[in-house]
Structure formats: C-alpha cells, structure tokens
Amino acid sequence: MAMVQDLAGQSFPFTTGPIPQCDTTAFTVNVTGIGTLYPPGTWWTYFLDHVEIDITTDHPQTLQVLLTSPAGTTITLSAFNGAGGQNYTNTIFEYWGGANITTGSAPFTGYWSPQTGAISDFDYENANGIWTLTVIDTACVNGGGGPNGTWTAGMLNGGNGNSGIAFGYSNGPPPCMGWVSDGQGWVCPGESFDVLAYFTNTYGYNFVIYDLNYLPLAAPNAVTTPGTYYVEGTDPWDGCVYGANFTLLQGTAVALGADQAIDACPGVAVDLTAMFPLGGITQAWYWNGAPLANPQAANATAAGVYQLIGYNNDGCSDTALVTLGSLSAPQLGPDQAESICQGQSTDLTTAFTTSGLTTEWMLSGNAVADPTAAGLAGNYILVVTNTDGCTDTAQVALAVTPNPALGPDMSLNTCSGMSVDLTGLYATAPYTTNWTQSGSAVNDPSAVTNAGDYDLVVSDALGCTDTAVVSLILDPVPALGPDQTADICTGETFDLTSVYAVTGLTTEWTHGGATVADPSAVAMPGAYQLEATNNFGCTDIAVLALAVHANPSLGNDLSFQICPWQSVDLSVVFPVAGMTATYAFAGTSVNDPTAAVDSGLYVISVVDAYGCADTATALVTPIECLCEADFITNAHCFQDPVQFTLLADSAIVGAHWDFGGMATNSSEIDPQVAFIASENEHVLVTLEAELTCGTVTVERLVHVPDCTDSCSVYIPSAFTPDADHVNDLWTWVGECTPEDFSMMIFDRWGEMIFKTEDPNAPWDGTSNGTQVQDGVYVYRAGYRLPYQDRKEVTGAVVVVR
C-alpha cells in the first residue's frame, strides 16, 4: 500500500450566510482540478479527506445538516443533535472517521463520523462541480415572544471561516528497503514450537511458513517436527516480500523426579533445592501460586505447597511439587515481668504452662538450680521441648525492689487541745500509708489530739513495707475562761487586768494587732485580746469586747414665751426617749413636766442604759397674746381638689368650714375639698376656728377659675419642606401637650403616607423616605387636652416647595 498525503491548497470553503428558522438553506462550493475520487492509498489519486462545518446557533437540536456531491449522492452529517448546548465549532467529518456524531454534545469540536452514510460513499465519483451543504432549521414554533420564538437565527461561517471540504492525494510506492533474518529454535519432547509468533513478534509483516516442499504449514503456530522451514513475509504498506529460513532443533528433556513432602517445626528452615537434581537447570519456584526467589526456597519456613519449574538451555522444562507441613510446637505465650521485695523469692514455674514438656531455666547463661525460689534480679530464660523435638522460648524479667525506709521512731510533745499533723513527720511519697493507734485506724492523721503511740506502716506498689512509731505527750494548757464584754462612757477608762486570773502566767494584751502599753487604763473601743502562756509554752487566749458609748445629748438650752393660757411640755421639747429623765424647778422636783406653766428656769437631767448622762435648762417667760386665726389655700382650678390650711397663734381645738354651697361643708382642721362646676369663679369661704384662747371667725372670697378653656390646639394648613430651615416641618401648635394623640395623612388616592401617635413627631413632607409631590393632602387627627374630652378633627394641608 502507498503512503497517503493531504496536499496543501486542496481545500474549498462553502459560502457564508444566515440560517433562517423554519427554512431550508443551501451553501455551495465549486470544486475544480480534482477529478475522480478513490479510496486513500490508491497510488497517484485524490480522495475526499474531510468535511468541516462551523455553525453559530443557540438551538443545534433543531438543525439537519446534509452534504450532496456533484453526482447527487447525499449523506446526513448531523440531524437534531446537541440539545442543551450551542454551535458546531471546528466539527470535522473525516474519511477514517471518529465516533458517530450522535454520541457527542455541542459544540462538537473534534473528529466524527457522519450520522448516516460515510465519506467513502463519494469514492469513484467525479469531484469536480458544485458540492452543496444543506442546513434545515425546523424551529418554527416554540412558544416564545418573537415572531419565530425566543431562538435566534444561526450562521454558517464559510468563506474565510472553517466550513468547507478538503481533498488528499495518495503518492506512489517507495523501493523495498526491509528484510527478514533467518531464525533457530528448539522443540522439547512431546511439545510444539510457534514458528509464526517467532517472526510476527519481531517484524510487522504478514508471514506464511512453508515446509521444504514449499507447502504452507497448516499449523505454523504449533510445529512439532524438527527441520528447516522457509518463511515469507509481506510488508502491508508497500507490498514488498522478504524471505528467510528457520531451523527447528530437537531439545533435551528435563527430569526432576517425583513430588516430595516434608514436615518441619515452626520457624525451622528447610532447603527445598536440595531435594531435586538441579545440575545445569534454571529454577523457578512458586509458593501457593506466588513467585518465590531461589534463596527463599533454600530457606523455606512457611507451610504450604511449593512448585518448582526447571528449565535447561534448550528451553525444555519439568515441574515438581513439595508439600511443606508444620509440626505442632509448644506455645508458652508472651514473656512475663515480675517484681518482688528485697528478701523475698518467687516461683518461676508458675509463670508458664509446661505440662508434658521438657524444661530448662537459665540465668545469665547458667542453669537455675531451683526455679521455684528465685530471689536474684535478672532475665530468666525458659526453653521447653515437646516429643516432636520442637521448642519454644520465653523470658521472665525479675526485678527486686528495695523496701521503703522511713527512718527512726519519734517522740513529740504538744499542748493539750492542740492537734499534731503526723503526715508531715516522714517522707511517704509515693507510698500508701496506714496510721493506727492501739490497733485501730486513725481517721485523720493530719490532726491527732490524743496522747499515745501512733504506728505508721507504708507500702509501695509491690506491697513492700516499713514501719515507724510516733509517741505523742500532751502538756497542760492555761484556762482563762470565756470571753468578756465591758461598757464605758466617752471620757472614761477601763482596767483590763482586773478581768482574768493570770497569776503565774506570762501575759500580753493586744488591740488591733498592736500591743497595749497600759492595759490598766484603756479608752479605745474594740476587741482586746489576752494571750497567757505557762511554763510549758502552752497558751490560752481570751477576748474582751470594750464598747465606748457616747454620752446622751439633750441639745442647747431652750427658752419659751407663752400666753397665759399656754404651757410647755418639757418631755417633748428635749430628746429624752429611752433614757431616765428628771425635771427640777428651783431645786424641787417637777410633778408634771408635760405642763410647765410657772415662770422661771427648769433643769432637765437624763441617764441612758449605760449610765451616761447629760443636763440642759429651759427658761419659761409669760407674754401677752392676741388670739388670731387665718387660712391659706392652693386653689387653681375647679376641676382639681383644693387644700385649705388653718393658721392660728394659739392651740387649735376645732374648726368648721362653710363653702357657700360650692362644696360640702367640713369640720376637719385642714380639709381638702372638690368644688362643683359653676360660672361663678369666686367662692365665699367662712371659717369658725376654736382656739384655746377662744373662737375666731374668718370670712374671705376665694377665686377658683374654670380651666376647661385654658388649652387649645392649632393645626397649620400649609408648610414648605425645602430644607431652608424655615417652616420645613408640619405639626400642631398649642399651649398644652395633647394626650391620647394620633395623626394620619393621606394622598389624593386615599393611600396613607404618614402616621404617628407621638405628639412630638412632625411630618417632613416625605413618604417612605421619598419627598412627596407638591399639592393638597388630607389629614385626620385625634387628641385630648387637659380638662377636655377627646376630639377628632379632619382637614387639608398644602405642600409647597
């Protein structure tokens, strides 16, 4: 076969143009200078190499693309493919073809086979003339909004684009330059040799094998007869034929002998290669089907079936099997570790199960005389052997741990009632401790208070122990008695040394942590602590709480001027509550201190619960009195209650109020009254005041206004929200802040554009943040002013900018 070459300049582009929807469009190309088409490889001829299309479309699934030759032969390049994608981009249909176009997806870039037909359908036709590429767009109605739906019309890119057809040219044959060398092989007894594969594995030719009579062999892949054979190979590319001879020799057989079987102890290596005659033989070993290196076969330990294939220099082979069995070996289990205390021994024979086995114990390479009483530290090796002679080895690592060392016993003295922390006397970490006294456990060895011997036993994690004894002696402690309290008055001192019996004791008084210089005369309040120590160094502590009380204070001396009918209550004018008080006048006790009427100097003396005292005087002087009365009021509105207060220069006994029918009369001294509504804002009030000096009548006209019309609201009818800081906001105007307030503003379509219930929130001429247009807007407002009913008003406001 000749070489194929696609000559440059033999490509012809189709015309370019749109592809209307719901229409059939033909694109043409005029081919010249080609002539008759032949299959590729036909010497000195043209062939159709490929057709390429480049279509811009957003709906390739509605297109049919056909190719028609000048002779009228038509094939379908692609039809209704590419749903979900767009375009045919660099889409090439070549003579040798690729996957069918129906298996691809838009934009179909690459090499494809036509959907129906083949490029070879144009072989032996005259290529010169008009070739036609027909594109049918079936997209007519798809529910879109445009005249032809939402898809857009496509476009074939011909001319300077990529759409067109290309022709190739097949050159003539080259000269024969190849060869085939002679060959040689061996056939083993009872086997055959593949002569055909010998050559086809080396050369890319088509071979025929002949015998010496130049007759083709019926089975060139299974030749059994030695001899010389003729070989003929044909080059499929250029048709050249090459010849050679092949000599088949008789090979020598390999004899390994019978299969073998052997048993071994686990872990004991067996040399399998010594079981067969392997002189001049190449070995190939396998274990349970897996390849095995020769050194492994000479040192086999794993049980299983071993296969040996032996090859000689002629390539002949033989196979033998070795079944390697495993004897039962003793199983001592994992090594052991053991620890004992110093001076103890352990029985090594209990560490492993050795029944029915021969045993031998070794330590540092020497036999152990008595493994039931091992006391030396070290690694003890046990070797056991069963009746098959198989062995196992295990080890016991024996550690000898020193016993804890607490040190000598101790003797301690402490004061009676004091506790001793036994846990700090000895270093016991990291041991387990156990304190006992007379055989009983000590509940809290960190705070013991009883005299006697305390036994400490410590043990480590292995149970190794040591013991120590602590003897505790209790010394007597001074007894001061309970804490005390004492009270003194300001300016006095107190003798602390008189409170407790401290004969024979060393004492120290402190106050606030500081030593008291003279405990026989202290004047500061607070807690005074006494610490007394005896000759054993034992101490007792007592506290005296000293309170220093302030002397009572009657205040300054007083003087009183009284009317003839008045008296002075001395028990009230001075603060004597909670104290013992005495009253004297001219050196004599006053019988009734609540009604002092005599002119002169009175002496008042008091003593509190702590014995602290004070004295004051009161001078009583008679005067002439007028016996007058009057009243004041806070009248503001008829609608609010009015308070009346009676004033007099003598003690008030009673009162009668008359409000001229505008309110209910009252006998209270200071009444609060509610007036009825009236057009008359002046009320005649008559007061009859009963005083200790007599009855006084007061008559006065009181002004009580009606507050109903005191407040009003004005709502503007226009404003100018133009950001000039003048009249930019629209809201109500009035003297009082309205209550129960609401305001709503509507545009001329009745849509509410502003709403608030806050009387202090004005409208800025916007709705949802956007300025409203100039014009008239309707409002509805509701409010209640003080002393008035709630009102509902409507109106209009004009927005002007």
ZAMARGU-4260 file (C-alpha; in steps of 0.2 Angstrom, whole numbers, plus 5000, padded with zeros to 4 digits):
<rodrens>
0) 5000/5000/5000 | 5006/5018/4996 | 5009/5032/5008 | 4994/5045/5009 | 4997/5064/5009
5) 4984/5078/5011 | 4991/5091/4998 | 4991/5109/5004 | 4979/5121/4994 | 4966/5107/4990
10) 4953/5114/5002 | 4937/5123/4996 | 4926/5134/5008 | 4907/5135/5007 | 4898/5151/5005
15) 4894/5161/5021 | 4876/5166/5026 | 4862/5165/5039 | 4852/5150/5043 | 4834/5156/5045
20) 4822/5147/5057 | 4809/5136/5049 | 4818/5136/5032 | 4830/5126/5021 | 4846/5135/5017
25) 4859/5128/5004 | 4878/5133/5004 | 4888/5128/4989 | 4906/5127/4984 | 4913/5124/4966
30) 4927/5111/4966 | 4939/5111/4951 | 4956/5101/4947 | 4952/5086/4957 | 4944/5073/4946
35) 4939/5055/4951 | 4939/5051/4969 | 4947/5034/4975 | 4950/5027/4992 | 4965/5033/5002
40) 4981/5023/4997 | 4977/5021/4979 | 4993/5027/4971 | 4993/5043/4962 | 4975/5048/4965
45) 4964/5060/4975 | 4952/5056/4989 | 4940/5066/5000 | 4950/5069/5016 | 4936/5078/5027
50) 4922/5090/5028 | 4922/5103/5041 | 4907/5114/5047 | 4907/5129/5058 | 4889/5135/5063
55) 4884/5148/5076 | 4867/5143/5083 | 4858/5143/5100 | 4847/5128/5095 | 4858/5115/5087
60) 4845/5102/5091 | 4833/5108/5078 | 4845/5108/5064 | 4848/5095/5050 | 4865/5096/5040
65) 4866/5086/5023 | 4881/5085/5011 | 4877/5082/4992 | 4891/5078/4979 | 4890/5085/4961
70) 4884/5067/4956 | 4869/5069/4968 | 4875/5057/4982 | 4869/5064/4999 | 4874/5059/5016
75) 4867/5066/5033 | 4882/5074/5043 | 4871/5078/5058 | 4852/5079/5062 | 4844/5085/5078
80) 4859/5083/5090 | 4866/5095/5103 | 4851/5098/5114 | 4856/5109/5129 | 4872/5117/5120
85) 4876/5129/5107 | 4885/5129/5090 | 4895/5117/5079 | 4913/5123/5081 | 4928/5115/5071
90) 4917/5100/5068 | 4927/5088/5056 | 4919/5073/5047 | 4935/5064/5040 | 4937/5049/5029
95) 4944/5037/5043 | 4930/5044/5054 | 4929/5045/5073 | 4914/5042/5085 | 4897/5044/5077
100) 4891/5062/5079 | 4876/5056/5089 | 4887/5052/5103 | 4894/5069/5105 | 4887/5086/5113
105) 4888/5104/5107 | 4899/5112/5101 | 4905/5095/5093 | 4923/5101/5092 | 4935/5087/5085
110) 4933/5072/5073 | 4917/5062/5070 | 4909/5050/5058 | 4893/5056/5049 | 4876/5052/5057
115) 4871/5041/5042 | 4882/5037/5027 | 4901/5039/5026 | 4913/5050/5017 | 4918/5034/5007
120) 4901/5035/4999 | 4909/5048/4987 | 4923/5036/4981 | 4924/5033/4962 | 4913/5049/4959
125) 4920/5065/4949 | 4923/5078/4962 | 4923/5092/4950 | 4907/5103/4951 | 4895/5110/4964
130) 4895/5102/4981 | 4880/5108/4992 | 4879/5109/5011 | 4860/5109/5015 | 4855/5116/5033
135) 4837/5113/5038 | 4831/5123/5053 | 4815/5115/5060 | 4812/5128/5074 | 4796/5136/5068
140) 4785/5137/5084 | 4791/5136/5102 | 4780/5147/5112 | 4792/5162/5113 | 4789/5180/5112
145) 4796/5184/5095 | 4790/5180/5078 | 4800/5164/5077 | 4801/5161/5096 | 4815/5166/5108
150) 4829/5157/5097 | 4839/5167/5086 | 4844/5163/5068 | 4860/5154/5065 | 4875/5157/5054
155) 4886/5146/5043 | 4904/5153/5043 | 4911/5149/5026 | 4922/5160/5015 | 4937/5165/5026
160) 4929/5154/5040 | 4932/5135/5043 | 4917/5127/5034 | 4922/5118/5018 | 4929/5102/5011
165) 4947/5096/5009 | 4955/5083/4997 | 4970/5072/5000 | 4982/5064/4987 | 4990/5047/4988
170) 5008/5045/4981 | 5015/5030/4973 | 5025/5016/4981 | 5043/5018/4988 | 5058/5005/4984
175) 5058/4989/4995 | 5071/4993/5009 | 5066/4980/5023 | 5072/4962/5027 | 5069/4946/5037
180) 5083/4937/5046 | 5085/4918/5047 | 5080/4910/5064 | 5083/4895/5075 | 5073/4886/5089
185) 5071/4870/5100 | 5056/4859/5101 | 5055/4849/5118 | 5049/4831/5118 | 5030/4830/5117
190) 5029/4849/5114 | 5027/4861/5099 | 5035/4877/5094 | 5026/4893/5087 | 5036/4897/5072
195) 5024/4910/5066 | 5025/4920/5083 | 5044/4919/5082 | 5043/4931/5067 | 5027/4941/5069
200) 5033/4946/5087 | 5049/4954/5078 | 5043/4961/5061 | 5027/4970/5056 | 5024/4959/5041
205) 5011/4946/5036 | 5020/4929/5036 | 5017/4912/5028 | 5028/4897/5034 | 5032/4884/5021
210) 5040/4866/5023 | 5054/4860/5012 | 5042/4856/4998 | 5036/4874/4998 | 5019/4869/5005
215) 5011/4881/5018 | 5011/4874/5035 | 4993/4870/5042 | 4998/4875/5060 | 5013/4886/5059
220) 5010/4891/5077 | 5012/4873/5084 | 5026/4864/5074 | 5032/4848/5082 | 5044/4841/5069
225) 5062/4847/5069 | 5069/4853/5052 | 5072/4868/5041 | 5057/4879/5036 | 5055/4893/5023
230) 5047/4909/5029 | 5040/4923/5018 | 5034/4940/5025 | 5024/4953/5015 | 5025/4972/5020
235) 5007/4978/5021 | 5012/4996/5017 | 5022/4994/5001 | 5018/4976/4996 | 5037/4971/4997
240) 5040/4952/5000 | 5055/4946/5011 | 5061/4928/5013 | 5071/4919/5027 | 5075/4901/5034
245) 5070/4894/5051 | 5079/4879/5059 | 5069/4869/5072 | 5081/4858/5083 | 5076/4844/5095
250) 5078/4849/5113 | 5083/4838/5128 | 5070/4834/5141 | 5072/4839/5160 | 5068/4826/5173
255) 5065/4832/5191 | 5058/4816/5198 | 5043/4813/5209 | 5034/4826/5220 | 5040/4827/5238
260) 5033/4830/5256 | 5041/4835/5272 | 5036/4841/5289 | 5046/4854/5300 | 5045/4863/5316
265) 5038/4881/5315 | 5052/4893/5312 | 5064/4879/5306 | 5071/4882/5289 | 5071/4868/5276
270) 5082/4868/5260 | 5070/4863/5246 | 5083/4865/5232 | 5092/4850/5240 | 5078/4838/5236
275) 5080/4838/5217 | 5094/4836/5204 | 5096/4853/5198 | 5113/4852/5189 | 5113/4863/5174
280) 5095/4868/5177 | 5087/4885/5179 | 5075/4886/5194 | 5058/4895/5195 | 5050/4892/5212
285) 5032/4897/5217 | 5024/4896/5235 | 5005/4894/5235 | 5005/4901/5217 | 5016/4916/5221
290) 5033/4918/5213 | 5047/4914/5226 | 5066/4919/5225 | 5078/4904/5225 | 5087/4910/5241
295) 5069/4909/5249 | 5067/4891/5243 | 5083/4886/5250 | 5077/4893/5267 | 5059/4889/5267
300) 5049/4891/5284 | 5031/4894/5279 | 5020/4879/5277 | 5011/4876/5260 | 5014/4869/5243
305) 5030/4874/5234 | 5031/4872/5215 | 5047/4870/5205 | 5049/4873/5187 | 5066/4868/5180
310) 5072/4874/5163 | 5088/4868/5153 | 5097/4878/5139 | 5085/4871/5126 | 5070/4879/5134
315) 5063/4862/5140 | 5056/4861/5157 | 5049/4849/5171 | 5038/4853/5186 | 5038/4845/5203
320) 5029/4850/5220 | 5035/4850/5238 | 5022/4850/5252 | 5030/4858/5267 | 5020/4853/5283
325) 5021/4861/5300 | 5023/4851/5316 | 5015/4857/5332 | 5026/4867/5343 | 5025/4872/5361
330) 5016/4889/5365 | 5022/4897/5380 | 5014/4913/5377 | 5021/4931/5379 | 5036/4935/5390
335) 5032/4939/5408 | 5038/4953/5420 | 5038/4951/5439 | 5044/4961/5454 | 5047/4955/5472
340) 5053/4964/5488 | 5070/4963/5494 | 5072/4947/5504 | 5058/4938/5496 | 5058/4924/5482
345) 5046/4919/5468 | 5041/4903/5460 | 5046/4904/5441 | 5037/4888/5437 | 5020/4895/5439
350) 5023/4909/5426 | 5020/4897/5411 | 5011/4880/5407 | 5024/4867/5404 | 5014/4850/5407
355) 5021/4836/5396 | 5036/4847/5391 | 5055/4846/5395 | 5060/4862/5403 | 5076/4871/5406
360) 5078/4888/5416 | 5094/4899/5413 | 5100/4915/5421 | 5115/4924/5413 | 5119/4908/5403
365) 5119/4897/5419 | 5106/4884/5424 | 5095/4889/5438 | 5096/4876/5452 | 5079/4880/5460
370) 5067/4890/5449 | 5053/4888/5462 | 5063/4900/5474 | 5071/4913/5463 | 5077/4929/5473
375) 5090/4937/5461 | 5086/4950/5449 | 5088/4947/5431 | 5081/4939/5415 | 5076/4921/5417
380) 5076/4911/5401 | 5064/4896/5399 | 5067/4883/5385 | 5054/4869/5383 | 5054/4855/5370
385) 5040/4843/5365 | 5040/4825/5359 | 5042/4831/5341 | 5058/4840/5346 | 5050/4857/5343
390) 5055/4871/5355 | 5048/4887/5362 | 5057/4900/5372 | 5050/4913/5385 | 5058/4925/5397
395) 5053/4931/5415 | 5061/4948/5419 | 5063/4948/5438 | 5065/4964/5447 | 5070/4965/5466
400) 5063/4981/5473 | 5071/4989/5489 | 5059/4991/5504 | 5054/5008/5509 | 5065/5017/5523
405) 5055/5028/5535 | 5069/5031/5547 | 5069/5031/5566 | 5054/5032/5578 | 5050/5049/5585
410) 5043/5057/5602 | 5033/5073/5602 | 5026/5085/5615 | 5011/5096/5612 | 4999/5107/5622
415) 4983/5099/5627 | 4969/5103/5615 | 4981/5106/5601 | 4982/5094/5585 | 4998/5087/5578
420) 5000/5083/5559 | 5008/5066/5559 | 5008/5066/5540 | 5022/5078/5539 | 5034/5069/5550
425) 5040/5056/5537 | 5043/5056/5518 | 5030/5044/5512 | 5028/5049/5494 | 5024/5039/5483
430) 5019/5025/5496 | 5002/5020/5503 | 5001/5025/5521 | 4991/5017/5536 | 4991/5025/5553
435) 4985/5016/5568 | 4984/5018/5587 | 4982/5003/5598 | 4977/4993/5583 | 4963/5005/5577
440) 4964/5015/5561 | 4967/5034/5564 | 4953/5044/5555 | 4963/5060/5552 | 4982/5058/5555
445) 4984/5076/5549 | 4975/5082/5566 | 4978/5070/5580 | 4974/5076/5598 | 4975/5061/5609
450) 4991/5056/5618 | 4999/5039/5615 | 5009/5028/5602 | 5005/5030/5584 | 5010/5016/5572
455) 5014/5021/5553 | 5015/5007/5540 | 5020/5012/5522 | 5019/5001/5507 | 5024/5003/5489
460) 5015/4997/5473 | 5023/4980/5475 | 5017/4978/5494 | 5035/4981/5501 | 5033/4989/5518
465) 5042/4998/5533 | 5036/5004/5550 | 5039/5018/5562 | 5031/5023/5579 | 5027/5041/5585
470) 5025/5044/5604 | 5014/5059/5607 | 5014/5068/5625 | 5001/5081/5630 | 5006/5096/5641
475) 4993/5106/5652 | 4986/5122/5645 | 4981/5138/5655 | 4962/5141/5657 | 4957/5159/5656
480) 4938/5156/5654 | 4926/5163/5642 | 4927/5180/5633 | 4920/5195/5641 | 4912/5212/5637
485) 4913/5229/5645 | 4905/5246/5643 | 4911/5264/5647 | 4906/5281/5643 | 4916/5293/5632
490) 4930/5301/5643 | 4931/5286/5654 | 4945/5272/5655 | 4944/5253/5659 | 4956/5242/5668
495) 4959/5226/5658 | 4970/5217/5671 | 4955/5216/5683 | 4945/5204/5672 | 4955/5187/5671
500) 4966/5177/5684 | 4983/5176/5677 | 4994/5173/5692 | 5010/5163/5687 | 5007/5166/5668
505) 5016/5177/5656 | 5003/5189/5648 | 5001/5200/5633 | 4986/5212/5629 | 4984/5217/5610
510) 4972/5229/5602 | 4970/5228/5583 | 4986/5218/5582 | 4996/5231/5592 | 5002/5228/5610
515) 4993/5238/5623 | 5005/5249/5633 | 4994/5251/5649 | 4981/5238/5650 | 4975/5245/5667
520) 4968/5261/5658 | 4961/5259/5640 | 4949/5270/5632 | 4948/5265/5614 | 4933/5254/5609
525) 4936/5237/5601 | 4942/5219/5604 | 4956/5217/5617 | 4965/5200/5616 | 4974/5192/5630
530) 4987/5179/5627 | 4993/5170/5643 | 5007/5157/5642 | 5013/5144/5656 | 5030/5137/5659
535) 5027/5123/5646 | 5024/5136/5632 | 5006/5132/5631 | 4994/5147/5629 | 4976/5152/5631
540) 4968/5166/5623 | 4953/5177/5628 | 4945/5192/5621 | 4936/5207/5630 | 4925/5217/5619
545) 4925/5235/5625 | 4911/5247/5620 | 4913/5266/5622 | 4896/5274/5622 | 4893/5292/5618
550) 4885/5302/5632 | 4867/5307/5628 | 4865/5325/5621 | 4849/5335/5626 | 4855/5349/5614
555) 4856/5368/5618 | 4847/5376/5632 | 4830/5382/5627 | 4818/5397/5631 | 4799/5399/5629
560) 4787/5413/5629 | 4770/5408/5632 | 4752/5415/5633 | 4743/5415/5649 | 4733/5400/5644
565) 4748/5390/5637 | 4761/5378/5645 | 4777/5369/5640 | 4779/5350/5638 | 4797/5348/5644
570) 4796/5329/5640 | 4794/5334/5621 | 4805/5349/5619 | 4820/5338/5624 | 4825/5321/5617
575) 4823/5310/5632 | 4816/5294/5624 | 4824/5278/5630 | 4833/5287/5645 | 4829/5290/5663
580) 4824/5309/5665 | 4822/5320/5680 | 4815/5338/5680 | 4818/5351/5693 | 4812/5369/5696
585) 4820/5380/5709 | 4829/5364/5717 | 4812/5355/5718 | 4806/5340/5708 | 4793/5345/5695
590) 4777/5334/5697 | 4771/5336/5679 | 4784/5340/5667 | 4772/5339/5652 | 4763/5356/5658
595) 4776/5368/5664 | 4767/5385/5667 | 4777/5393/5681 | 4789/5407/5675 | 4807/5403/5679
600) 4822/5391/5675 | 4819/5372/5673 | 4834/5359/5674 | 4832/5343/5664 | 4844/5328/5668
605) 4845/5311/5659 | 4854/5295/5661 | 4855/5281/5647 | 4856/5262/5649 | 4875/5263/5650
610) 4875/5276/5664 | 4880/5290/5653 | 4872/5307/5657 | 4868/5325/5651 | 4859/5341/5658
615) 4850/5355/5650 | 4839/5370/5655 | 4823/5378/5649 | 4818/5396/5653 | 4799/5400/5653
620) 4793/5418/5651 | 4775/5424/5651 | 4769/5436/5637 | 4753/5445/5631 | 4744/5436/5616
625) 4731/5442/5603 | 4721/5426/5599 | 4720/5427/5580 | 4717/5415/5566 | 4718/5414/5546
630) 4719/5401/5532 | 4729/5398/5516 | 4723/5388/5500 | 4731/5381/5484 | 4716/5384/5473
635) 4720/5383/5455 | 4705/5375/5445 | 4688/5370/5449 | 4692/5353/5441 | 4706/5350/5454
640) 4704/5346/5473 | 4708/5362/5484 | 4718/5361/5500 | 4714/5373/5515 | 4726/5375/5529
645) 4721/5384/5546 | 4733/5396/5554 | 4732/5402/5572 | 4743/5410/5586 | 4735/5398/5599
650) 4732/5380/5600 | 4718/5374/5588 | 4704/5365/5597 | 4692/5363/5582 | 4686/5371/5566
655) 4670/5372/5555 | 4671/5377/5536 | 4657/5384/5525 | 4660/5385/5506 | 4644/5394/5501
660) 4636/5379/5493 | 4650/5376/5481 | 4657/5362/5491 | 4652/5351/5505 | 4655/5359/5522
665) 4669/5351/5533 | 4674/5350/5552 | 4692/5345/5548 | 4705/5357/5553 | 4714/5357/5536
670) 4701/5350/5524 | 4704/5345/5505 | 4688/5349/5495 | 4681/5347/5477 | 4671/5361/5470
675) 4656/5359/5459 | 4657/5367/5441 | 4650/5385/5441 | 4650/5400/5430 | 4655/5410/5446
680) 4673/5408/5449 | 4673/5416/5466 | 4668/5406/5482 | 4664/5414/5499 | 4673/5403/5512
685) 4668/5406/5531 | 4679/5398/5544 | 4675/5396/5563 | 4691/5392/5572 | 4690/5385/5590
690) 4707/5390/5599 | 4712/5388/5617 | 4711/5407/5618 | 4693/5407/5611 | 4683/5406/5595
695) 4688/5416/5579 | 4678/5419/5563 | 4686/5422/5547 | 4677/5426/5531 | 4685/5428/5513
700) 4681/5427/5495 | 4692/5414/5486 | 4695/5414/5467 | 4693/5397/5459 | 4694/5398/5440
705) 4687/5386/5427 | 4702/5378/5417 | 4691/5370/5403 | 4697/5383/5390 | 4714/5385/5396
710) 4722/5375/5382 | 4719/5374/5363 | 4727/5366/5348 | 4730/5374/5330 | 4734/5364/5315
715) 4743/5373/5301 | 4736/5372/5283 | 4752/5373/5273 | 4771/5371/5275 | 4787/5372/5264
720) 4798/5357/5266 | 4813/5364/5255 | 4827/5362/5268 | 4829/5380/5271 | 4826/5378/5290
725) 4811/5389/5289 | 4794/5380/5290 | 4802/5363/5285 | 4791/5353/5297 | 4772/5352/5299
730) 4764/5348/5316 | 4751/5355/5329 | 4754/5371/5339 | 4746/5374/5356 | 4749/5379/5375
735) 4747/5361/5382 | 4754/5344/5376 | 4739/5334/5370 | 4736/5316/5376 | 4729/5301/5368
740) 4736/5308/5351 | 4735/5301/5334 | 4739/5309/5317 | 4737/5301/5299 | 4740/5309/5282
745) 4733/5303/5265 | 4736/5307/5247 | 4723/5311/5235 | 4721/5292/5230 | 4717/5288/5248
750) 4734/5280/5252 | 4740/5284/5270 | 4758/5291/5268 | 4761/5296/5286 | 4756/5290/5303
755) 4761/5294/5321 | 4755/5293/5339 | 4769/5304/5346 | 4763/5322/5348 | 4782/5327/5347
760) 4784/5319/5330 | 4782/5331/5315 | 4779/5327/5296 | 4794/5331/5285 | 4785/5330/5268
765) 4791/5313/5264 | 4784/5295/5262 | 4795/5280/5264 | 4810/5292/5263 | 4805/5300/5247
770) 4799/5318/5245 | 4780/5319/5241 | 4774/5330/5226 | 4768/5347/5230 | 4749/5348/5232
775) 4735/5346/5244 | 4735/5331/5257 | 4721/5326/5269 | 4724/5323/5287 | 4714/5315/5302
780) 4720/5319/5320 | 4713/5314/5337 | 4719/5321/5354 | 4713/5325/5371 | 4718/5342/5381
785) 4718/5344/5400 | 4701/5345/5407 | 4693/5342/5390 | 4685/5327/5381 | 4694/5319/5366
790) 4692/5327/5349 | 4693/5320/5331 | 4697/5333/5318 | 4700/5332/5299 | 4707/5345/5286
795) 4719/5348/5272 | 4737/5353/5272 | 4746/5360/5256 | 4764/5355/5252 | 4774/5370/5244
800) 4792/5370/5239
</rodrens>
